[in-house]
Amino acid sequence: MGRELKGVIAAFAISLFVAVAVSQESSPADKPASNEKKESVSGKDLYAAHCETCHGANGKGGGPFAAQLKVAPPDLTQIAKKNKGVFPTMHISEVIDGEFEKPAHGSREMPIWGPVFRSLAHGRADSALVRLNNLVQYLESLQQK
């Protein structure tokens, strides 16, 4: 199977996963009753649900899906080191959110999670922002010194 076809299949699989997750979250029958545990918005849990497949449990890029990608996922533990010791919070937020990124040539491989987080927040921008901020804070906690 050609590398481009694998990339298309990978993008389709990720899109399908996101669509299923969003549709399940939107279903009134699936909403937890007040005494049931609600979806976690902790950065660690969001990372496990949305990032670990490609970036690996330790953030170093060796997730089970990484081999299917055209470009290897970066080592997320080295972000600050590659930025002169400073974790670029706003830039990482924008990359994850994807709202402002408009690639000039083709699409990016990493899913854009901003619309997913906004959908999971059922239209509440503040709730979507909490998810994004928690995930970014978790990524910052993974940085190697």
N, C-alpha and C positions, 0 to 999 in steps of 0.2 A: 504494500500500500504506500503511495507517494506521501511525502512529508506534507505537502499542501492539503491533500485530502484528509490526512490525520488532523491537521490544524482546523479544517472546516468541521470535522466530526467533533473535535474537542470543543470548539466554540458552540456548536449545536447542543452538545451534552450539557455544557455549563448553562446555556440559555434555558434549556428544558428544566434543569434542576431549579434554577431561579424562578421560573414560571410556576412550577409546581409548588414551591415553597410559598410564593406570594399568594397563589390561589387558595392554598390551605389556610394561610393566615387570615384571608379575607372572609372565609366562610363562617357565618354566624354559628353554625353547629359546632365548629371547632374552637370557638372562643371559650376560654376557661370560665367556670363559674367563680364567684368571688372567693370561695374557699379553696379553689385549685391553684396550683403553682402557675404563675404567669411566665411568659417567655423571659429568659434572662437577657439583660442588656449589658452584662459585664463585658469588658474588653476581651478577657480571656475566652469567654463563651462565644462571643462574636467571631473571634479569630478562629476558634475550632470549627465553627459552622461555615465560615465563608472563605477562609484563607489557607487553612491547614492542608487542604487537598493538594495545593500547588507548592506552597512555601514550607511545608513540613511542620511537624509538631514543635520543633525547636526554632523555626523561623529561618533556617539556613538554606532553604530552597529545595530540599530533597523530598517533597511530598509525593504521594503515590501517583499523582496525575502529571507531575513535572516532565516526565519523559515524553509525554504526548505533545508538548508545546514546542513551537518553532524556536522560541527564545527561552532559555532556562530562567526560571524565576530567581530574582536576586536574593542574596543573603540579607534578610531584614535585620539581622543583628549588627550589621556593619554600616547602617545608614549614618549615624552620627560620626563614626570614624572617617567615613568618606567625605564628610562635610566639616572637616577641621574641628571635630569634637562637639559640634553643636547639632542637636536633633532638630531638623527643619519642620516643626509642627504644622505650620500652615501649608507647606508644599505637600507633605504627606497626606494631610486632610483633603487637599484638592485632587491628588492622584486617586485616592480611594473613592471620593465622591464622584469624580469624573465629569462634573457639570461644566467646568471651564476648559477641559482638554478637548481640542479639536485637531486630531492628527491630520497632517497634510497629505499623507500617502497611505491610504488603507486604514484599517481599524486596528486598535490595540488588542492584544490577547487578553490582558487582565480585564475581568468584568468590571463594569462601572457599578459600584455598590450604592451610590447615593440614591438613585431611584428605588432600589430595593428597600433601603432603610426607610425612605419616605413612605413607601407602600405599606411596610410593616407597621409604621406609625399611624396608619389610617388617617393621613392628612395632617397630622400634628407635626409641624416643622420642628418644634422644640424637642419632641421625642426622637425624631430622626437625628437631630444634632447631638443628642445625648449618646446615641449609638455610635455615631462617627467619632465623637470626642473620646469615648471610652475605648474604642478600638485603637485610636492613635496613641492614647496614653499607655495602653498595653504594649504597643509596638515600641514605644520609648523605653518601657521597662525591660525589654529584651536586649537593649543595646549593650555590646561588650565594651568594657572600659579600657 
